[in-house]
């Protein structure tokens, strides 16, 4: 079994439109510097953000063949995906909304997680008094991937 702990940092702007770009702080997406088997993409439910609204952020995790990531209750030997947000005043992140996981067994241990692709949803509450213009939202996504 191959195990990797990974992380990405992403940034996006709030304004007339929202865009995202990923920056890899580990020189390849993981400890050890080799290529990650899971790719992360940030999706947003809206192109524009209105004061007093909620925007849903989707963290799309796409795993290479044979690899998996873990659910909030990962089982006997996993670690759940996590996001550490850095948010501007007036933006609050809710809890990750987890899709129903797959059950799998590896080396006699039972685990719960995702193969192929999953999208983890996170509501972002926008305060009604948020200043108009652009702001930066950043976060570090970390996960454990196993083969």
N, C-alpha and C positions, 0 to 999 in steps of 0.2 A: 504494500500500500504506500503510495506517495502522498505526502501531506505538505501543503503550502499555506502559510499565513500571508495575506495580501492586504494592500491598502492603496487607495487612490485619493487624491484631493481634487475637488472640482469647484468651479466658480461659475456664477451666473449673475446677470445684471437684471435689476428690476427697472422698467421704464416703459417706453412705447412698445418695445418688444423684448423678449427674453432669449438669451442665447447661453450656451454652455460650452465649456472646453475642459478637458481633463489634463491634469499634470501628474506625472508619475514620480512621487518622491523617492522611490526605491530603485531607480535605474533599471527598470524592467518589470516592476509591478509586484515584486515580492522580495522577501529576505533571501539573500543569495544571488539576486540579480538576474536569474534566468527568466525566460518568457512566461508570463502568467497564462494559465489554462482557462481563466475566466476573464471575460471582457465586461466592463461596466459602462453603461450609457445612461445619462440623465434625460428623462422625459418630463415634460410639464403639461398640465391639463389646459393651460391658457397661454396665449402669446402676449396678452396684456394683463396687467394686474390692477385691480381696482381697490381703493381703500375700503376696509370692512369686509373683504371677500376672503374666501379660502381657495388656495391653489393646491392641487395635488401634484406632488413630485413623485415620479416613478423611477426607481433604480432598477434598470434592466440588466440582469446578470445573464450572460450567455456563456455556457461552459463548453469546452472542447469535448469531443466524444470520449466517454468513459469517466469523465470527471463529474463531481457533484459538490455543492455547497450546502450549508445547513440552515435549518428552520430555527425558530425562537427556542424550542425545546428540542435540542439536537440529538438526544439519545445518550448512549453510554460514552461516546468519545468525540463528540463534535463541539464546535464553537459557532454560535449564531452570528450572522452578518450584523454589523453595527455601523451607525453613522454618528460621528461627532460633528455637530453643526456649529458654525460661527455665523451668527445672524445679526443683521442690523437692528437697531431699535425699531420696534413696531412689527417685527416678524417673529412668529413663534412656531416651532416644529412640534407636531404631535408625534405619537408613537407609530412605529412601523406597523402597517397592516399586512399581515402575513397570509399568502395563499396557502391552501391545503397542501401539505408536503407529500412526497413519496416516502415509503419505508424501504430501507435497504439494509443488508447485512454485509459487514466487512470484517474478516478475521474473527468471526464469532460475536462481534458486537452489533447491536441493532442501532441504526441511526435514522434520522428523519431530515429530509432536505429536498434538494432540487437537482434534477438532471436537465441537460439541454438548455433551457431558458426559463427564467422566471422574472416577474416584475414585483418588487416590493414597493408598496404605496406609502407615502408620508404626507399627511395634510400640513400645509403651511398656512397658518392664520395670519392675515394681513390686518393690522390695526386700522380703525377708521380714521385715525389722525396721522397716519404715516405721511411723511413729506413726499410730494411729487418729485419725479426725477429718477435718477438711477441710484441704485444701491447694490452692494455686492453681498451675495450669500455664498459662504464657503462651507465645505464639510469634508471630513476624511471618512471614507468608506473602508471598512476592514472586514475581511472574511477568511474563513478556512476553506480550502478546496482540497479534495482528496480524490485519488484514483483507485 
